[in-house]
Amino acid sequence: MLERALQGKEETLGPRHMYTFDTIYNLGGIYYDRDKLNEAERMYERILKDCEQTLWPQQSLLFETFDQLGLLYRSQSRLEEAEKMHERALQGKQETLGLKDISTLHTIGNLASLYVYQCRLGKAETLYEQALQGFGQTFGSKHRTMLETFDNLGILYETQGKLEAAEEMYRRALEGKEEILGSKHLLTLKTVSHFGTLYKQQRRIGDAEAMYRRALQGYEEMLGPKDISTLHLVHEIGILFMIRGQLPEAEKKLIQALLGFQETLGPKSISTIDVIESLGMLYKDQNKLEESETMYIQALEEYQKVFGYRHINTLRTVHNLGNLYIAQKRFEEAERMCKQALQGLKELLGPKHFLTFESVCSLSLVYSIQGKAEKAETILQQALKAYKSTLVPAHPSVFDIYNNLGIIYSDQNRLKEAEKMYKHALQGKEEEYGLEHPSIFKTLYNLGLLYSSQGRLQEAEKMYKRALQGRKKMLGPQHTSILAIVHDLDKLYLDRATSEKSGHIFHYVSHSSFFDTISYKITLSLTRIFSR
């Protein structure tokens, strides 16, 4: 319809009439909404070329076109070009409309959102606060634009690791949107999905799934199963399944998202690469280590091209590669990756961010495996001290600090201290995750080893059995970590001289095709490694 309207206006009014430009701009917006980005760019570029050549007096459309091109370039990961467009739009609007005009404030918000995407968080926060103040003075707290700014501030705070502050922003946004727009509006559903991501970060997995499924149902009804917003939620639900240890279900969702993004956005889009990185995590959990490395390296190369080194996506993938190299016993490479990730995350997010804590845990395990126990303990204690100074509820990564300190103390024969650390970790994980989470099984196994070394065989048996049952359910009976637990249960039964039970365990092991090919010592080390 608009294409025919454009043709008619060009014929009757000419290609450079203001009404013709309006139609071109609107047609570009339709192309953009339909993910026809090349066609949208062609429309916007035509406006810029013709308007600037004719010194067109209606500058407002010119500035809006700069802003829209910024959004388009960002969606294509052309971040430097996006920044230039937003800056040109902002400069023009400030000069002609002033700082408090709604259009100017919208551009400030768009530039702030780009800064969050680039991890330039200080600049983003300054701009969002400016936009929030301006919108509040003009519209009050219940205006749609104000609510979107609350939502965007929530994203910023979540990126900074300020999860309570993020939750408050999302709450204000959601309550306002449900009241003004209704529960099924696309902007309302967007905030619902943001709640899901926040709860995932907090490992409130049930709450996260409820939010994601609510948003997914709404998106599928309104946009269809192949829309980008729908595919993002499919990806997030796949990650939730992975966190829960439901790996086959996770793989189905991730493959669905990958194929959808490849078809819609292409193989090099950031959304596609995000799913590839998630597949790397999944394959590692499935012990498909070569496939995992392929995924991680592909993701890392693309992230570095788009974002450079100093970005969360890049550093997170470096961290994940470090964990993979630990599992592959490539400890020198693992140390290099873990150090690189830790240094970058400290510089980017600070020492108190949960991603920094996770990186500390990985590097501490490398040090522990290499016999550098003092180095491992030092960085873990520093991280624990940094966490305690935050006075915020424990993030799941903190429980892994306790778990890894327990491993170090156990290796040093500081058994009371080790038990204290393991119990801290186990209690926290059970409260956060419930009783059936993969991370819990690792701590249960470590407690079993500790109790066995102390001769507390009944307590050790209880821990081993819980760990074995959970791991077997999650990974299948022939995974290497299962065999390590079986080996230790058998040793425990031999120590108790219960030959009937021992014979049962030996029967289990003798029917595993993997047992002859693994070293117990290496397997034991691998099963004690926290990774994700």
C-alpha positions as CSV (number, residue, x, y, z in Angstrom):
1,M,0.0,0.0,0.0
2,L,2.7,2.5,1.0
3,E,4.8,1.5,-2.0
4,R,1.9,2.4,-4.3
5,A,1.4,5.7,-2.3
6,L,5.0,6.5,-2.7
7,Q,4.9,6.0,-6.5
8,G,1.8,8.2,-6.7
9,K,3.4,11.0,-4.7
10,E,6.6,10.9,-6.7
11,E,4.6,11.2,-9.9
12,T,2.2,14.0,-8.8
13,L,4.3,16.0,-6.2
14,G,7.9,15.1,-7.2
15,P,10.6,13.0,-5.5
16,R,11.7,15.8,-3.1
17,H,8.3,17.0,-1.8
18,M,7.8,17.0,2.0
19,Y,4.9,14.6,1.6
20,T,7.0,12.3,-0.5
21,F,9.7,12.3,2.2
22,D,7.1,11.4,4.9
23,T,6.0,8.4,2.9
24,I,9.6,7.3,2.3
25,Y,10.2,7.6,6.1
26,N,7.1,5.6,6.9
27,L,7.9,2.9,4.4
28,G,11.4,2.6,5.9
29,G,9.8,2.1,9.3
30,I,7.6,-0.7,7.9
31,Y,10.6,-2.4,6.3
32,Y,12.5,-2.1,9.6
33,D,9.7,-3.6,11.7
34,R,9.5,-6.6,9.2
35,D,13.3,-7.1,9.5
36,K,13.8,-6.1,5.9
37,L,16.9,-4.1,6.9
38,N,18.4,-3.5,3.5
39,E,15.2,-2.0,2.1
40,A,14.8,0.1,5.3
41,E,18.3,1.4,5.0
42,R,17.8,2.3,1.3
43,M,14.7,4.4,2.3
44,Y,16.5,6.2,5.1
45,E,19.6,6.9,3.0
46,R,17.5,8.3,0.3
47,I,16.0,10.8,2.7
48,L,19.4,11.9,4.0
49,K,20.8,12.3,0.4
50,D,17.8,14.3,-0.9
51,C,17.2,16.4,2.2
52,E,20.8,17.5,2.5
53,Q,21.1,18.3,-1.2
54,T,17.9,20.5,-1.2
55,L,18.6,22.2,2.1
56,W,15.1,21.0,3.0
57,P,13.6,23.3,5.7
58,Q,11.7,20.5,7.6
59,Q,14.7,19.3,9.6
60,S,12.7,17.3,12.2
61,L,12.3,14.4,9.7
62,L,16.0,14.6,8.9
63,F,16.9,14.2,12.6
64,E,14.4,11.4,13.1
65,T,16.0,9.6,10.1
66,F,19.4,9.9,11.7
67,D,17.9,8.3,14.9
68,Q,16.2,5.5,13.0
69,L,19.4,4.7,11.1
70,G,21.2,4.5,14.4
71,L,18.7,1.8,15.6
72,L,19.1,0.0,12.3
73,Y,22.9,0.0,12.4
74,R,22.8,-1.3,15.9
75,S,20.6,-4.2,14.9
76,Q,23.2,-5.0,12.2
77,S,26.1,-4.7,14.8
78,R,27.5,-1.6,13.0
79,L,28.0,0.1,16.3
80,E,30.3,2.9,15.4
81,E,28.0,4.0,12.6
82,A,25.0,3.7,15.0
83,E,26.7,6.0,17.5
84,K,27.4,8.6,14.8
85,M,23.8,8.6,13.7
86,H,22.4,9.0,17.2
87,E,24.9,11.7,18.0
88,R,23.9,13.6,14.8
89,A,20.3,13.3,15.7
90,L,20.9,14.5,19.3
91,Q,22.9,17.4,18.2
92,G,20.3,18.6,15.7
93,K,17.4,18.1,18.1
94,Q,19.2,19.9,21.0
95,E,19.9,22.9,18.7
96,T,16.4,23.1,17.2
97,L,14.1,21.7,19.9
98,G,16.0,22.0,23.2
99,L,16.9,19.4,25.8
100,K,13.5,18.9,27.3
101,D,11.6,18.2,24.1
102,I,10.2,14.6,24.0
103,S,12.0,13.9,20.7
104,T,15.3,14.9,22.1
105,L,14.7,12.8,25.2
106,H,13.9,9.8,23.0
107,T,17.2,10.2,21.2
108,I,19.0,10.5,24.5
109,G,17.4,7.1,25.5
110,N,18.4,5.5,22.2
111,L,22.1,6.6,22.7
112,A,22.1,5.4,26.3
113,S,20.7,2.0,25.1
114,L,23.6,1.8,22.6
115,Y,26.1,2.5,25.3
116,V,24.7,-0.3,27.4
117,Y,25.1,-2.6,24.4
118,Q,28.7,-1.4,24.1
119,C,29.2,-1.9,27.9
120,R,29.9,1.9,28.3
121,L,27.9,1.7,31.4
122,G,28.8,5.0,33.1
123,K,27.9,7.0,30.1
124,A,24.7,5.1,29.7
125,E,23.6,5.7,33.3
126,T,24.2,9.5,33.0
127,L,22.1,9.7,29.9
128,Y,19.3,7.5,31.3
129,E,19.1,9.7,34.4
130,Q,18.9,12.8,32.2
131,A,16.1,11.2,30.2
132,L,14.3,10.0,33.3
133,Q,14.3,13.5,34.8
134,G,13.1,15.1,31.6
135,F,10.3,12.6,31.0
136,G,9.2,12.9,34.7
137,Q,9.0,16.7,34.5
138,T,7.1,16.6,31.3
139,F,4.8,13.6,31.6
140,G,4.8,12.2,35.2
141,S,5.6,8.7,36.3
142,K,2.8,6.8,34.4
143,H,3.5,7.9,30.9
144,R,4.4,5.2,28.4
145,T,7.8,6.8,27.6
146,M,8.6,7.1,31.3
147,L,7.8,3.4,31.8
148,E,10.1,2.5,28.9
149,T,12.9,4.4,30.6
150,F,12.3,2.5,33.8
151,D,12.6,-0.7,31.8
152,N,15.9,0.4,30.2
153,L,17.3,1.5,33.5
154,G,16.5,-2.0,34.7
155,I,18.6,-3.5,31.9
156,L,21.5,-1.2,32.8
157,Y,21.4,-2.1,36.5
158,E,21.2,-5.7,35.7
159,T,24.3,-5.4,33.5
160,Q,26.0,-3.7,36.3
161,G,25.1,-6.5,38.7
162,K,22.7,-4.3,40.7
163,L,20.0,-6.9,40.7
164,E,17.8,-5.4,43.4
165,A,17.8,-2.0,41.7
166,A,17.0,-3.7,38.4
167,E,14.1,-5.6,39.9
168,E,12.7,-2.3,41.3
169,M,12.9,-0.6,37.9
170,Y,11.2,-3.6,36.2
171,R,8.5,-3.6,38.8
172,R,7.7,0.0,38.3
173,A,7.7,-0.5,34.5
174,L,5.5,-3.6,34.6
175,E,2.9,-2.2,37.0
176,G,2.6,1.0,34.9
177,K,2.4,-0.9,31.6
178,E,-0.2,-3.3,32.8
179,E,-2.3,-0.4,34.1
180,I,-2.0,1.8,31.0
181,L,-1.4,-0.7,28.1
182,G,-2.8,-3.9,29.4
183,S,-1.2,-7.3,30.1
184,K,-0.9,-8.4,26.5
185,H,0.6,-5.4,24.9
186,L,4.0,-6.0,23.3
187,L,5.7,-3.4,25.5
188,T,4.3,-5.1,28.6
189,L,5.4,-8.5,27.4
190,K,8.9,-7.1,26.8
191,T,9.1,-6.1,30.5
192,V,7.8,-9.5,31.5
193,S,10.7,-11.1,29.5
194,H,13.2,-8.8,31.2
195,F,11.9,-10.1,34.6
196,G,12.6,-13.6,33.3
197,T,16.2,-12.7,32.5
198,L,16.6,-11.1,35.9
199,Y,15.2,-14.1,37.7
200,K,17.5,-16.3,35.7
201,Q,20.5,-14.3,36.9
202,Q,19.3,-14.7,40.4
203,R,18.7,-18.4,39.8
204,R,15.0,-18.1,40.6
205,I,14.4,-20.6,37.9
206,G,10.7,-21.3,38.5
207,D,9.9,-17.6,38.5
208,A,12.1,-17.1,35.4
209,E,10.3,-19.9,33.5
210,A,6.9,-18.5,34.4
211,M,7.8,-15.0,33.1
212,Y,9.4,-16.4,29.9
213,R,6.4,-18.6,29.1
214,R,4.0,-15.8,29.7
215,A,5.9,-13.5,27.3
216,L,6.4,-16.3,24.8
217,Q,2.7,-17.1,24.6
218,G,2.0,-13.5,24.0
219,Y,4.6,-13.0,21.3
220,E,3.6,-16.2,19.5
221,E,-0.1,-15.0,19.5
222,M,0.7,-11.5,18.3
223,L,3.9,-11.9,16.2
224,G,4.2,-15.6,15.3
225,P,6.8,-18.3,16.0
226,K,9.5,-16.9,13.7
227,D,9.6,-13.3,14.9
228,I,12.9,-12.2,16.4
229,S,11.3,-11.4,19.8
230,T,9.8,-14.9,19.9
231,L,13.1,-16.5,19.0
232,H,14.9,-14.6,21.7
233,L,12.5,-16.1,24.3
234,V,13.0,-19.6,22.8
235,H,16.7,-19.1,23.3
236,E,16.3,-18.0,26.9
237,I,14.0,-21.0,27.7
238,G,16.7,-23.2,26.3
239,I,19.2,-21.7,28.7
240,L,16.8,-22.3,31.6
241,F,16.6,-26.0,30.6
242,M,20.3,-26.1,30.6
243,I,20.6,-24.6,34.0
244,R,18.2,-27.2,35.3
245,G,20.2,-30.0,33.7
246,Q,17.4,-30.9,31.2
247,L,19.9,-31.1,28.4
248,P,17.9,-32.8,25.6
249,E,15.1,-30.2,26.1
250,A,17.7,-27.4,26.1
251,E,19.2,-28.6,22.8
252,K,15.8,-28.7,21.1
253,K,15.1,-25.1,22.1
254,L,18.6,-23.8,21.2
255,I,18.5,-25.5,17.8
256,Q,15.1,-24.0,17.1
257,A,16.4,-20.5,18.0
258,L,19.5,-21.0,16.0
259,L,17.7,-22.0,12.8
260,G,15.2,-19.2,13.2
261,F,17.9,-16.5,13.7
262,Q,20.0,-17.9,10.8
263,E,16.9,-17.7,8.5
264,T,15.7,-14.3,9.7
265,L,18.9,-12.4,10.5
266,G,21.7,-14.4,8.9
267,P,24.6,-16.5,10.2
268,K,26.7,-13.6,11.4
269,S,24.1,-11.7,13.5
270,I,24.7,-11.2,17.2
271,S,21.5,-13.1,18.0
272,T,22.8,-16.1,16.0
273,I,26.2,-15.9,17.7
274,D,24.6,-15.7,21.1
275,V,22.9,-19.0,20.5
276,I,26.1,-20.6,19.2
277,E,27.8,-19.6,22.4
278,S,24.9,-21.2,24.4
279,L,25.4,-24.4,22.3
280,G,29.0,-24.4,23.3
281,M,27.9,-24.4,27.0
282,L,25.4,-27.2,26.3
283,Y,27.9,-29.4,24.4
284,K,30.4,-29.0,27.3
285,D,27.7,-30.2,29.7
286,Q,27.1,-33.1,27.4
287,N,30.8,-33.9,27.4
288,K,31.0,-33.1,23.7
289,L,34.2,-31.2,24.2
290,E,35.3,-30.8,20.6
291,E,31.9,-29.6,19.5
292,S,31.9,-27.2,22.4
293,E,35.3,-25.7,21.5
294,T,34.1,-25.2,17.9
295,M,31.1,-23.2,19.1
296,Y,33.1,-21.1,21.5
297,I,35.8,-20.2,19.1
298,Q,33.2,-19.2,16.4
299,A,31.4,-17.0,19.0
300,L,34.6,-15.5,20.2
301,E,35.8,-14.5,16.8
302,E,32.5,-12.8,15.9
303,Y,32.2,-11.0,19.3
304,Q,35.7,-9.6,18.9
305,K,34.9,-8.4,15.4
306,V,31.8,-6.6,16.6
307,F,32.5,-5.5,20.1
308,G,36.3,-5.7,20.5
309,Y,38.0,-7.2,23.6
310,R,36.5,-5.0,26.3
311,H,32.9,-6.3,26.2
312,I,30.9,-8.7,28.4
313,N,30.1,-11.0,25.5
314,T,33.7,-11.3,24.5
315,L,35.0,-11.8,28.1
316,R,32.3,-14.2,29.0
317,T,33.2,-16.4,26.0
318,V,36.9,-16.2,27.0
319,H,35.9,-17.4,30.5
320,N,33.8,-20.3,29.0
321,L,36.8,-21.3,26.9
322,G,38.9,-21.4,30.0
323,N,36.5,-23.7,31.7
324,L,36.4,-25.9,28.6
325,Y,40.2,-26.2,28.5
326,I,40.1,-27.2,32.2
327,A,37.8,-30.1,31.2
328,Q,40.2,-31.0,28.4
329,K,43.2,-30.9,30.8
330,R,44.8,-28.1,28.8
331,F,45.8,-26.3,31.9
332,E,48.2,-23.7,30.6
333,E,45.7,-22.5,28.0
334,A,43.0,-22.6,30.7
335,E,45.1,-20.4,33.0
336,R,45.7,-17.9,30.2
337,M,42.1,-17.7,29.3
338,C,40.9,-17.4,32.9
339,K,43.4,-14.7,33.7
340,Q,42.4,-12.8,30.6
341,A,38.7,-13.0,31.5
342,L,39.3,-12.1,35.1
343,Q,41.4,-9.0,34.3
344,G,38.9,-7.8,31.7
345,L,35.8,-8.3,33.9
346,K,37.4,-6.5,36.8
347,E,38.3,-3.6,34.6
348,L,34.9,-3.5,32.9
349,L,32.5,-4.4,35.8
350,G,34.5,-4.2,38.9
351,P,35.6,-6.8,41.5
352,K,32.1,-7.2,43.0
353,H,30.2,-8.2,39.9
354,F,28.9,-11.8,39.8
355,L,30.7,-12.5,36.5
356,T,33.9,-11.5,38.1
357,F,33.2,-13.9,40.9
358,E,32.6,-16.7,38.4
359,S,35.9,-15.9,36.7
360,V,37.7,-16.1,40.1
361,C,36.2,-19.5,40.7
362,S,37.5,-20.8,37.4
363,L,41.0,-19.4,37.8
364,S,41.2,-20.8,41.4
365,L,40.5,-24.3,40.1
366,V,43.3,-24.0,37.6
367,Y,45.6,-23.0,40.3
368,S,44.4,-25.8,42.6
369,I,44.9,-28.4,39.9
370,Q,48.4,-27.0,39.2
371,G,49.3,-27.3,42.9
372,K,49.2,-23.5,43.5
373,A,46.9,-23.7,46.5
374,E,48.1,-20.5,48.1
375,K,47.3,-18.5,44.9
376,A,43.9,-20.2,44.6
377,E,43.0,-19.4,48.3
378,T,44.2,-15.8,48.0
379,I,42.0,-14.9,45.0
380,L,38.9,-16.7,46.5
381,Q,39.3,-15.0,49.8
382,Q,39.6,-11.6,48.0
383,A,36.4,-12.4,46.1
384,L,34.6,-13.4,49.3
385,K,35.7,-10.2,51.0
386,A,34.5,-8.2,48.1
387,Y,31.1,-10.0,48.1
388,K,30.6,-9.5,51.9
389,S,31.2,-5.7,51.5
390,T,28.3,-5.4,49.0
391,L,25.6,-6.2,51.6
392,V,23.4,-7.7,48.9
393,P,21.8,-11.2,48.8
394,A,24.1,-13.9,47.7
395,H,24.4,-14.5,43.9
396,P,24.8,-18.2,43.0
397,S,28.4,-17.5,42.0
398,V,29.2,-16.9,45.7
399,F,28.2,-20.4,46.5
400,D,30.9,-21.6,44.1
401,I,33.5,-19.6,45.9
402,Y,32.6,-21.5,49.1
403,N,32.7,-24.8,47.2
404,N,36.1,-24.1,45.8
405,L,37.5,-23.0,49.1
406,G,36.2,-26.3,50.5
407,I,38.2,-28.1,47.8
408,I,41.4,-26.2,48.7
409,Y,41.0,-26.8,52.4
410,S,40.3,-30.4,51.9
411,D,43.4,-30.8,49.8
412,Q,45.4,-29.1,52.6
413,N,43.8,-31.5,55.2
414,R,42.0,-28.5,56.8
415,L,39.0,-30.7,57.1
416,K,36.8,-28.7,59.6
417,E,37.3,-25.6,57.5
418,A,36.5,-27.6,54.3
419,E,33.3,-28.9,55.8
420,K,32.2,-25.5,56.8
421,M,32.7,-24.1,53.3
422,Y,30.9,-27.1,51.6
423,K,28.0,-26.7,54.0
424,H,27.8,-23.0,53.2
425,A,27.8,-23.8,49.5
426,L,25.2,-26.6,49.8
427,Q,22.8,-24.7,52.0
428,G,22.9,-21.7,49.6
429,K,22.5,-23.8,46.5
430,E,19.6,-25.8,47.9
431,E,17.8,-22.6,49.0
432,E,18.4,-21.0,45.6
433,Y,18.0,-24.0,43.2
434,G,16.0,-26.7,45.0
435,L,17.4,-30.2,45.5
436,E,17.9,-31.3,41.9
437,H,20.3,-28.9,40.4
438,P,23.6,-30.0,38.7
439,S,25.7,-27.6,40.8
440,I,24.3,-29.2,44.0
441,F,25.5,-32.6,42.9
442,K,29.1,-31.4,42.7
443,T,29.1,-30.1,46.3
444,L,27.4,-33.3,47.5
445,Y,30.1,-35.3,45.9
446,N,32.8,-33.1,47.5
447,L,31.2,-33.6,50.9
448,G,31.1,-37.3,50.3
449,L,34.8,-37.3,49.7
450,L,35.4,-35.3,52.8
451,Y,33.3,-37.5,55.0
452,S,34.9,-40.6,53.6
453,S,38.4,-39.3,54.4
454,Q,37.3,-38.7,58.0
455,G,35.8,-42.2,58.3
456,R,32.3,-40.9,58.5
457,L,31.1,-43.6,56.2
458,Q,27.3,-43.4,56.6
459,E,27.4,-39.6,56.0
460,A,29.6,-40.2,53.0
461,E,27.3,-42.8,51.6
462,K,24.3,-40.5,51.9
463,M,26.2,-37.7,50.0
464,Y,27.5,-40.1,47.3
465,K,24.0,-41.6,46.7
466,R,22.4,-38.2,46.3
467,A,25.1,-37.1,43.9
468,L,25.0,-40.4,41.9
469,Q,21.2,-40.4,41.6
470,G,21.1,-36.8,40.4
471,R,24.1,-37.1,38.0
472,K,22.8,-40.3,36.5
473,K,19.4,-38.8,35.9
474,M,20.9,-35.7,34.3
475,L,23.8,-37.2,32.2
476,G,23.1,-40.9,31.8
477,P,24.8,-43.9,33.4
478,Q,28.1,-43.8,31.4
479,H,29.2,-40.2,31.9
480,T,32.8,-40.0,33.4
481,S,31.6,-38.1,36.5
482,I,29.1,-41.0,37.2
483,L,32.0,-43.5,37.1
484,A,34.0,-41.5,39.6
485,I,31.1,-41.5,42.1
486,V,30.6,-45.2,41.5
487,H,34.3,-45.8,42.2
488,D,34.2,-43.9,45.4
489,L,31.0,-45.7,46.5
490,D,32.6,-49.0,45.8
491,K,35.7,-48.0,47.9
492,L,33.4,-46.9,50.7
493,Y,31.6,-50.3,50.7
494,L,34.9,-52.1,50.7
495,D,36.0,-50.1,53.7
496,R,32.8,-51.2,55.4
497,A,33.4,-54.8,54.3
498,T,29.9,-55.0,52.8
499,S,30.7,-57.4,49.9
500,E,27.2,-57.7,48.7
501,K,26.9,-54.0,47.9
502,S,30.5,-53.9,46.6
503,G,29.7,-56.7,44.2
504,H,26.7,-54.7,42.9
505,I,28.8,-51.7,42.2
506,F,31.5,-53.7,40.5
507,H,28.8,-55.1,38.2
508,Y,27.8,-51.6,37.3
509,V,31.3,-50.6,36.4
510,S,32.2,-53.7,34.5
511,H,29.3,-53.0,32.1
512,S,30.5,-49.5,31.3
513,S,32.5,-49.2,28.1
514,F,34.2,-46.1,29.3
515,F,35.8,-47.4,32.5
516,D,38.9,-48.9,30.9
517,T,39.7,-45.7,29.0
518,I,39.7,-43.2,31.9
519,S,42.1,-42.4,34.6
520,Y,40.4,-42.3,38.0
521,K,42.7,-39.6,39.2
522,I,41.9,-37.3,36.2
523,T,38.2,-38.1,36.4
524,L,38.2,-37.2,40.1
525,S,39.8,-33.9,39.3
526,L,37.3,-33.2,36.5
527,T,34.3,-33.9,38.6
528,R,35.4,-31.5,41.2
529,I,35.7,-28.7,38.8
530,F,32.9,-26.1,38.8
531,S,32.2,-24.8,35.3
532,R,29.7,-22.8,33.5
